[in-house]
Amino acid sequence: MFQKLFIACLCIPIACIADGANKEDVKQFADNADTCLHLAGEFDSSLSKKEKKEIIASTNKYCLRAKKKLDALLIKYKNDPEVQELISQYDDIKYVKLP
């Protein structure tokens, strides 16, 4: 599942990110969400205990930041379809959970 999330994340058009990036809070959200999805995709049960712990800690850090911002940005930019579309592409971060 996490690999699918990571691949979906890579499919986000760069132009869409660039247009929404002129709003600093949206850019920070997208950066945190990208990092969250990337790190979640790195998790593998064959990793050492130390590596698992590091990935889980980092993933939780960035995912928590992104999750906290998600709803607030949806409300703040409810009349901005461009930002709404960008944010909606990260909806999967709600479901990122590592053991």
Secondary structure, 3 states (H helix, E strand, C coil): CHHHHHHHHHCCCHHHHHHHCCCHHHHHHHHHHHHHHHHHHHCCCCCCHHHHHHHHHHHHHHHHHHHHHHHHHHHHCCCCHHHHHHHHCCHHHHHCCCC
